């Protein structure tokens, strides 16, 4: 469970970043590329910005992954065994429950993620922008927009298209990984709604 721990993209992550950058470079040019300030997202965003001819990546700290408290840096099984209270809080349906060890509640994550997305949308009304973020953030955005009880599977390096129209968020496409067919992707993806 990475949470907000800094890490480099691994070999698969690098291939996925190249593939998504190539895909987005063939689409309508964005006016800006935004990113979480965590290195793995920034590195992906820099590749995308280069192929899309954007001069810079704008870092937005509120787009970073959820802080998972004492679970950060642990494997799922290890977290369940060593930090059962934090593990339970992570999977709790009580959205305002903070994860022990300095972690965020789901509501805290969703509030900051949606605020960041809304600020970007208002700044770029009618314009195309690219936002590079993390699975937990995307899951929170999806659940807030749809009011669904489950976000389902979210695959790494997926393309997710949302628009703000008349003060209402619309999802045009979700978890599209068609650009990854030649490089492979993690079949399991981010199953944030289910225990591993």
N, C-alpha and C positions, 0 to 999 in steps of 0.2 A: 504494500500500500504506500505509494509514493507521497500522496498528499502534496505538501508544499516543499518537499525536499528537492534540492537542485540535482539534476542529473542530465547527462548527455543523451542524445538519441542513440539507441543501439543500432546494430546493422540493419535490422528489419525497419526500424523507425526512420533511418536515413533513406532507405529505398522508398518507403511510403511518402516521405517528405518530397523527394524528387518527383515521384509520380503525381502527387497532388499539385505541385508547383507547375509541372508540365501541363496538366489539365487546365488549371486556372489561367495559365499563360495563353491558352488558345481561346478563352472566352472573352466576353466584353471586358475592356480594361477598367479596373477599379480606380477611384480617385484617391483611395487611401488603403493602407494595410495596418490593422490594429492587432496587438498581441498581448497576451499575458506577459508579465515580466519574468516568468520562470524560463530558464535557459532552453529547455526542450521545446517549448512553444516558440520562443524567439528565433531559434535556429530554423525552425520550419517556416516561420513568417519571413525571415530574411531570404530564403530560397524562393518563396512565392513572390515577394516584392521584386526580386531580380527578374523573374520571368514575366512579371506583369508591368515592368518598367516604372515601378513606384520608387521614388528616391529615398524613402525612409520607412521604417516600421515604428509606429507610435505605440509605446508601451502603456498599458493600462493595468495597474496593480489589482484592480477589482475583478479582472478576468482570470486571476490565478486560481488554481485548483483549490478545493476545499481543504482546510486544515483539519486533519483527522486525529489531532491530539496525540495521545500515547501510542496510537497505531502506526504513526508515520515510520516508514522504514521496515515494517514487519511484513512477513508473508501472511496470507489470510489465516492459515491454520495456526501459525505462531501467535497472531493477534487474538484469536479465540481462546488460546490456552493461557497466554501471559497477561492479557488485558481484557478479561471477559466483560467488565463493565463498559469499557470503551467500545468493544466489539458490539455489544448489545445496543449501545446508544447509536452507533453508526447505522444499524439496520432497523432502528425503532421507527414506528409509524407516528411517533410523537415528534412532529417537525420542529418544535422549539427546544428540544433536548440537546444541549451542548455535549460534545464528546469530551470525556475527561482527559486532562493533560493539555488543556489550552485549545482544544478543537472547537470547531464551529457547529452550530446546529444547522439543519437543512434550511430553515427559514433565513438564517443569517447569510448562508451561501446564496440562496435564491434572491434575496433582497439586493445584495451587492451586485450580483450578476445581471439582474434585470435593470438595475439603475445604470450600470455601465453601458449596457446595450441600448437603453433608451437615450442616454446622452449622445452616443455615437449616431444613432438614427436621427435625432433632432438636428445635430450638426450637419448631417449630410442628407437632408431631405431630398428625395428624388434621385439620389446618386447611388452608385454601386460601390460598396466597400467590402473588404474581406476582414473577417475577425478570426484570429487563431487562438483557440483556448483549449480547454481540457474536458474530459468525459464527464466529470462531476458537474462542471459548470453547464455543459450542454444538457445534461439530464435535468438540472434545476430549471433551466430556461424552458425546456420542452414541457415539463410538468406545470409550470406557471402559465404558459400560453394555453395549453390544452385543458388544464384542470383535470387531467387523467390521473388515475391512481397508480399507474405504472408507465415507465418510459420505454420498457422493452430493451432490446439489445442495441447498443450503440458501439459501432466499430471504430477503431483507431483510424485516423486520417480520413474520416468520412467528410463528405460535403453536405452541409445542412443549410437550406435557404429559407430565410425568414424576411418578412417585410412588415413595416409599420404603416398601416393604411387607416386613415381616419381614427387615429388613436387606438387602433386594434391591431394586435400582432397576428399575422397570418403565416402559417408554415406552408411553403411551396413544395419543399422536398426534404426528406430526412434520412440520414445515415446512408447516403449514396456512396458506394465504394466501387463503382464500375471502373474507375481509373486504376484500381489496384489489381485487376485480374491478372496482369502479367507479372506482378512482383509479389503477390500473395499478401495476405493480411491475417491478423489474429482472428480465427473463426469464433472464438469465445467472445471477443469484444468486451465491452464494459457492461456487465449485468448488474448495475447498481441497485436493482430492486430485489435481487435474490442472493441468498448466501451461497458462497462457493461450495 
